[in-house]
Amino acid sequence: MSERGNRGRGGPRPPAAEELVAEVLGRVRYAPDGTAAEDAIEAGASILAAAESAPQAGAQAGPPSGAQAGPPAGGKPGPEAGAESGPEAGAESGPEAGAESGPEAVSAALVAAAVAAVRQCWAGGWHPADLERIVRREADGPTPVAIVVDAIAAEAARPVRGRGGNTPGTGPARDPRWQEQLSRLGADVWWDGDRGYLDALARRGRTSRFEAAYAVLAALRLLARLPRITPLPAPPPPAGPPAGSPSGTARTAASRALGRIRALLAKAEATTYAEEAEALSAKAQELMARHSIDEALLAGGHGTAGGPAGGPSAVRIGIEGPYEQAKALLLDAVAAANRCQAVWAAEAGFSTVVGFPPDLEAAELLYTSLLLQATTAMNRAGDDHHARGRARRTRDFRQTFLVAYADRIRDRLAAATAAATAAATAESATTAPDLLPVLAARELAVEETTGALFPDTAPVRLRGIRDAAGWHQGRAAADRARLQGE
């Protein structure tokens, strides 16, 4: 009888793929940082890349003469002769029933492990954009980021059992922006079946199966070691008043206002004329302030600070390097002007902005535009600073420039909001006398929600603010914004 036949009848069997992957991931996850982690990943990749298929029991030799027919090849030994018919192939009749091994099974087990890791991250408060951002910050090169995006795509496409049937992977209750984040990340299943993922990954990167397995293990180690973060509040229900109702008419007007704001900011970012950009930004800020007040009045008409959509919500906005402190300060200024509060998580690379949905949307729009305009002005001034022979101080100049810009923008935005509020109060003195109490109630609700989400916060101490030229030029750039439409 051949050796294969002997192994099939009683010799050692390769471990099942799920068991093998779990064992390797355990070693990789708990290995100390540094050389030990690299060695564990390399050893694990070697094991997974060299995984062999389990031999087919009985492939060379059939059952003894006269014996009852047992389970198909590869199953466990069948029942004794004369017993009732045994379990079908793949049924859970023992610890090894239905277990698979081999390259394709290892690939499928790795994808399943990646899906489980991503769902664990969802349970820990992470969202798709947050996960991609933190891996991009922590990983060496783009490959781990691409693998994590693949894992996110696989999770989104995989059914979740136990929720009244099988539904697409949705993890915890989703923010309405969840699908938008998936689309922006390009989280699509591009490979043909999980059993071929490792080989497809190797072909796409023009690497070996070992290198592909190494990259997957490194990415899963990153995911497994992420901390839990503060979960965002439940997203508000979809806006629902019919278009013909008074509330629906107001919502339609609000959508038009946001469309005008976006268009103005887009033009401000695209123009090469400073005066035009200033005028467009000023008009956009004016519309934003009025839009926030209109939303507050609409909510007040429903008898509560939150209106029909409920209380404050929250979004996370990425704070990318360099000059993270200055950018977080700018976002804080914009958030405060739009009746929101921002909390910066430096180690995670984002700020959480808490506020009512219309104010959150306005704050994100304005921050994105002002950051682009500030960065353009900073680079222009920094290049001039560098050209004057002050290269050793260029980083300090740019950091100080952005901090000064944010500091001055805070004053200008606060003044613009106060002026818009005063004007709206005067206009609505007879039609909406409760405007100021409604605004105060909304601010209190935002403050309480922020305190509940982040009970332990501390002020950030700014560093590297020591370039006088950068400070003066940054404040001058903020002044040129003319946010009050002067």
C-alpha positions in Angstrom: 0.0 0.0 0.0 1.3 3.5 -0.8 2.5 5.9 1.9 -0.5 8.2 1.1 -2.8 5.3 1.8 -1.1 4.7 5.2 -1.4 8.4 6.1 -5.1 8.4 5.1 -5.8 5.3 7.3 -4.1 6.5 10.5 -1.1 8.7 9.9 -0.8 12.4 11.0 -3.2 14.8 9.4 -2.4 18.5 8.8 -4.4 20.7 11.2 -7.6 22.3 9.9 -7.1 25.7 8.3 -9.2 27.5 11.0 -7.2 25.9 13.7 -3.9 26.7 12.0 -4.7 30.3 11.4 -6.0 30.8 14.9 -2.8 29.4 16.4 -0.6 31.6 14.1 -2.6 34.7 14.9 -2.4 34.1 18.6 1.4 34.0 18.4 1.5 37.1 16.1 -0.9 39.1 18.2 0.9 38.6 21.6 4.5 38.8 20.4 6.3 41.8 21.9 7.0 44.7 19.6 10.2 44.8 17.6 12.2 41.8 16.5 10.0 39.3 18.3 6.9 40.5 16.4 8.7 40.4 13.1 9.9 36.9 13.8 6.4 35.7 14.8 4.9 37.2 11.6 7.6 35.7 9.4 7.3 32.2 11.0 3.5 32.4 10.8 3.7 33.4 7.1 6.0 30.5 6.4 3.6 28.1 8.1 0.5 29.4 6.2 2.3 29.6 2.8 3.5 26.0 3.2 0.1 24.6 4.3 -0.7 21.2 2.8 -4.0 19.8 1.9 -5.3 17.0 4.1 -4.9 13.5 2.5 -8.1 11.9 1.4 -8.9 9.0 3.7 -9.3 5.8 1.8 -8.1 7.3 -1.5 -5.9 4.2 -2.2 -7.6 1.6 -0.2 -11.4 1.1 0.2 -13.2 -0.3 3.2 -12.6 -3.9 4.2 -14.5 -6.6 2.4 -18.0 -6.9 3.7 -18.0 -3.7 5.8 -20.9 -1.3 5.7 -20.3 1.7 3.5 -18.8 4.6 5.6 -18.8 8.3 5.0 -17.2 9.8 1.9 -13.5 10.1 1.6 -12.0 12.4 4.2 -14.8 11.9 6.8 -14.5 10.2 10.2 -14.9 6.4 10.5 -18.4 5.4 9.9 -20.7 3.5 12.4 -20.4 -0.2 13.0 -21.9 -2.7 10.6 -25.6 -2.9 10.8 -26.0 0.5 12.5 -28.3 3.2 11.2 -27.0 5.2 8.4 -24.2 7.6 9.6 -23.9 11.4 9.3 -23.4 12.9 6.0 -20.1 14.4 4.9 -19.4 17.7 6.6 -21.8 17.2 9.5 -20.6 18.0 13.0 -20.1 14.5 14.2 -16.7 15.1 15.8 -14.0 17.6 16.4 -12.6 17.1 12.9 -15.8 16.8 11.0 -15.9 19.0 7.9 -12.4 20.4 8.7 -10.4 21.5 5.7 -6.8 22.2 5.2 -4.6 23.3 2.4 -3.8 26.6 0.6 -7.3 27.5 -0.4 -8.8 26.7 3.0 -6.0 28.8 4.7 -6.9 31.7 2.4 -10.6 31.4 3.4 -9.7 31.1 7.1 -7.6 34.3 6.9 -10.4 36.2 5.3 -12.8 35.0 8.0 -10.3 36.0 10.7 -10.0 39.5 9.1 -13.8 39.9 9.1 -13.9 38.9 12.8 -11.1 41.4 13.5 -13.0 44.2 11.7 -16.2 43.5 13.6 -14.3 43.6 16.8 -13.1 47.1 15.8 -16.7 48.1 15.1 -17.6 46.9 18.6 -14.7 49.0 19.9 -16.2 52.2 18.5 -14.2 52.4 15.3 -15.7 53.4 11.9 -14.3 52.6 8.5 -12.6 55.9 7.9 -11.1 55.9 11.4 -9.8 52.4 10.8 -8.1 53.2 7.5 -6.7 56.4 9.0 -5.1 54.8 12.0 -3.6 51.9 10.0 -2.2 54.4 7.5 -0.6 56.2 10.5 0.8 53.1 12.1 1.8 50.9 9.1 4.9 51.0 7.0 3.8 51.5 3.5 0.4 51.2 1.7 0.1 47.4 1.6 -1.4 47.0 5.2 -3.8 49.8 4.5 -5.0 48.1 1.3 -5.4 44.8 3.2 -7.5 46.5 6.0 -9.7 48.0 3.3 -10.1 44.5 1.8 -11.1 43.3 5.3 -13.7 46.1 5.6 -15.1 45.2 2.2 -15.3 41.5 3.1 -17.1 42.4 6.4 -19.6 44.6 4.6 -20.4 41.9 2.1 -20.7 39.0 4.6 -24.0 38.2 6.2 -24.5 38.6 9.9 -26.5 35.8 11.5 -28.8 36.2 14.5 -30.5 39.5 13.7 -33.8 38.2 12.5 -32.2 36.4 9.5 -29.1 36.9 7.5 -28.3 40.5 6.7 -25.3 42.2 5.2 -22.5 42.9 7.6 -23.5 46.0 9.5 -21.9 45.7 12.9 -23.3 48.2 15.4 -25.9 50.8 14.5 -24.5 52.8 11.6 -24.0 56.5 11.2 -25.7 57.6 7.9 -22.2 58.3 6.6 -21.2 54.7 6.9 -21.8 53.8 3.3 -20.3 57.0 2.2 -17.1 56.1 4.0 -17.0 52.7 2.4 -17.4 54.3 -1.0 -14.7 56.8 -0.4 -12.3 54.0 0.8 -13.1 51.9 -2.3 -14.0 49.0 0.0 -15.1 46.6 -2.7 -14.6 42.8 -2.9 -12.4 42.6 -6.0 -11.2 39.0 -5.6 -13.0 35.9 -6.8 -13.9 34.0 -3.7 -12.2 34.0 -0.3 -10.5 30.7 -1.1 -8.4 32.5 -3.7 -7.7 35.7 -1.8 -4.1 35.1 -0.9 -3.1 34.1 -4.4 -5.0 37.1 -5.9 -3.3 39.4 -3.4 0.1 38.0 -4.4 -0.7 38.4 -8.1 -1.9 41.9 -7.6 1.2 42.9 -5.7 3.5 40.8 -7.8 4.8 39.0 -4.7 5.0 35.5 -3.4 2.3 33.7 -1.4 4.6 34.0 1.6 4.9 37.8 1.2 1.1 38.1 0.9 0.6 36.0 4.0 3.2 38.1 5.8 1.3 41.3 4.9 -2.0 40.0 6.0 -0.7 38.8 9.4 1.0 42.2 9.9 -2.3 44.0 9.2 -4.3 41.7 11.5 -1.8 42.3 14.3 -2.4 46.1 13.9 -6.2 45.6 14.1 -6.0 43.2 17.1 -4.0 45.7 19.1 -6.1 48.8 18.6 -7.7 50.2 21.8 -11.4 50.8 22.3 -12.5 54.4 21.6 -15.5 56.4 22.6 -18.5 55.3 20.5 -20.5 57.9 18.7 -24.1 58.6 19.7 -26.8 56.8 17.8 -27.4 58.6 14.5 -30.5 60.7 14.2 -33.5 59.2 12.4 -33.9 60.2 8.8 -35.6 63.5 8.3 -39.2 62.8 7.5 -41.7 65.6 7.2 -43.5 65.5 3.8 -42.2 68.0 1.3 -45.5 69.9 1.2 -45.7 70.4 5.0 -44.3 73.5 6.7 -41.4 71.5 8.1 -40.8 69.8 4.8 -40.7 73.2 3.1 -38.2 74.4 5.6 -36.0 71.3 5.1 -36.1 71.9 1.3 -35.0 75.5 1.9 -32.2 74.3 4.2 -31.0 71.9 1.5 -30.8 74.7 -1.0 -28.9 76.8 1.5 -26.3 74.1 2.0 -26.0 73.7 -1.7 -25.3 77.4 -2.0 -22.7 77.2 0.8 -20.9 74.3 -0.9 -20.8 76.1 -4.2 -19.5 79.3 -2.6 -16.7 77.4 -0.8 -15.8 75.4 -3.8 -15.3 78.7 -5.8 -13.3 80.2 -2.9 -11.0 77.2 -3.0 -10.6 77.2 -6.8 -10.0 80.9 -7.5 -6.5 82.4 -7.7 -7.7 85.9 -6.8 -7.5 86.6 -3.1 -10.2 89.3 -3.2 -12.6 86.9 -4.8 -11.9 84.1 -2.3 -12.4 86.6 0.6 -15.8 87.7 -0.7 -16.9 84.1 -1.4 -15.8 82.9 2.0 -17.6 85.8 3.7 -20.8 85.1 2.0 -20.6 81.4 2.8 -20.0 82.2 6.5 -23.0 84.5 6.5 -25.2 81.8 5.0 -23.9 79.2 7.5 -24.8 81.4 10.5 -28.2 82.0 9.2 -28.8 78.4 8.3 -27.9 77.4 11.9 -30.4 79.9 13.3 -33.1 78.7 10.9 -32.6 75.1 12.0 -32.8 76.1 15.6 -36.1 78.0 14.9 -37.4 74.9 13.1 -36.5 72.7 16.0 -38.1 75.1 18.5 -41.3 74.9 16.6 -41.5 71.2 17.6 -41.3 72.1 21.3 -37.8 70.7 22.0 -34.2 71.9 21.5 -33.6 68.9 19.2 -36.8 69.1 17.2 -38.0 65.9 15.5 -34.5 64.6 14.9 -33.7 64.3 18.6 -30.6 65.5 20.5 -27.0 66.2 19.5 -25.1 63.8 17.3 -21.3 63.6 16.6 -18.9 63.0 13.7 -15.2 62.3 13.6 -13.0 64.5 11.4 -9.5 63.4 10.5 -6.6 65.6 11.6 -3.8 64.7 9.3 -0.1 65.6 9.8 1.9 67.6 9.7 1.0 70.4 12.1 -1.8 68.4 13.7 -2.1 70.7 16.7 -2.7 73.8 14.6 -5.2 72.0 12.5 -7.1 70.7 15.5 -7.1 74.2 16.9 -8.6 75.5 13.6 -11.3 72.8 13.8 -12.1 73.7 17.4 -12.5 77.4 16.3 -14.9 76.5 13.5 -16.8 74.1 15.7 -17.3 76.7 18.4 -18.6 79.2 15.9 -21.2 76.7 14.7 -22.4 75.9 18.2 -20.5 72.6 18.4 -17.7 71.3 20.6 -14.6 69.5 19.4 -12.5 66.9 21.3 -9.1 66.0 19.7 -7.7 62.5 20.1 -4.1 63.0 19.0 -3.1 59.4 19.2 -6.0 58.3 16.9 -5.6 61.1 14.4 -9.1 62.6 14.6 -11.3 65.1 16.4 -14.8 64.2 17.5 -17.2 67.1 16.9 -20.5 67.1 18.9 -23.5 69.2 17.8 -26.8 69.1 16.1 -26.7 67.6 12.6 -27.1 70.8 10.6 -24.4 72.5 12.6 -22.1 69.5 12.2 -22.5 69.6 8.5 -21.8 73.4 8.3 -18.8 73.0 10.6 -17.3 70.3 8.5 -17.8 72.2 5.3 -16.3 75.4 6.6 -13.3 73.6 8.3 -12.5 71.8 5.0 -12.5 75.0 3.0 -10.6 77.1 5.6 -8.0 74.4 6.0 -7.4 74.3 2.3 -7.2 78.1 2.1 -5.0 78.4 5.2 -2.6 75.6 3.9 -2.3 77.4 0.5 -1.5 80.7 2.2 0.9 79.0 4.6 2.8 77.2 1.8 3.1 80.4 -0.2 4.4 82.4 2.8 6.6 79.5 3.9 8.2 79.2 0.4 8.9 83.0 0.6 10.3 82.5 4.1 12.6 79.7 2.9 13.7 81.7 -0.1 15.0 84.4 2.2 17.5 82.0 3.7 15.7 80.9 6.8 15.4 77.2 6.0 16.2 76.0 9.5 13.1 77.8 10.8 10.7 76.8 8.1 8.8 74.2 10.2 8.4 76.6 13.1 7.2 79.3 10.7 4.5 77.1 9.2 3.4 75.7 12.6 3.2 79.2 14.1 1.4 80.5 10.9 -1.4 78.0 11.2 -1.8 78.5 14.9 -2.0 82.3 14.5 -4.5 81.8 11.6 -6.7 79.6 13.8 -6.5 82.0 16.7 -7.6 85.0 14.6 -10.2 83.0 12.7 -11.8 82.1 16.1 -12.3 85.7 16.9 -13.7 86.5 13.5 -16.1 83.6 13.4 -17.3 84.3 16.9 -18.0 87.9 16.0 -19.8 86.8 12.8 -22.0 84.3 14.7 -22.9 86.9 17.3 -23.8 89.4 14.6 -26.0 87.0 12.8 -27.7 85.9 16.0 -28.4 89.5 16.9 -29.8 90.3 13.5 -32.0 87.2 13.5 -33.3 88.0 17.0 -34.3 91.5 15.9 -36.0 90.2 12.7 -37.9 87.5 14.6 -38.9 89.5 17.7 -42.6 89.2 16.9 -42.7 85.9 14.9 -40.2 83.9 17.0 -39.6 85.4 20.4 -38.2 82.2 21.8 -35.1 82.2 19.6 -32.5 82.9 22.3 -34.0 80.3 24.7 -33.9 77.7 22.0 -30.3 78.5 21.1 -29.3 78.4 24.8 -31.1 75.0 25.2 -29.2 73.6 22.2 -25.9 74.8 23.5 -26.6 73.2 26.9 -27.6 69.9 25.2 -24.3 69.9 23.2 -22.3 70.6 26.3 -24.0 67.9 28.3 -23.6 65.3 25.5 -19.9 66.2 25.1 -19.4 65.8 28.9 -21.1 62.4 28.8 -19.0 61.2 25.9 -15.7 62.6 27.2 -15.8 63.0 31.0 -12.0 63.3 31.2 -10.5 65.9 28.9 -7.5 68.2 29.3 -6.4 71.3 27.5 -3.7 70.9 24.9 -0.4 72.7 25.4 0.8 74.0 22.0 4.4 73.6 21.1 6.7 75.1 18.5 4.9 78.5 18.5 8.0 80.7 18.5 8.3 82.4 15.1 7.2 86.0 15.2 7.0 86.3 11.4 4.8 83.3 11.1 2.5 84.6 13.8 2.0 88.0 12.2 1.6 86.6 8.7 -0.9 83.9 9.9 -3.1 86.5 11.6 -2.9 88.7 8.5 -4.0 85.8 6.3 -7.0 85.3 8.7 -7.9 88.9 8.6 -7.9 88.8 4.8 -10.8 86.3 5.0 -13.2 89.1 5.9 -15.6 86.5 7.2 -18.3 89.2 8.1 -18.7 90.1 4.5 -17.1 93.5 5.0 
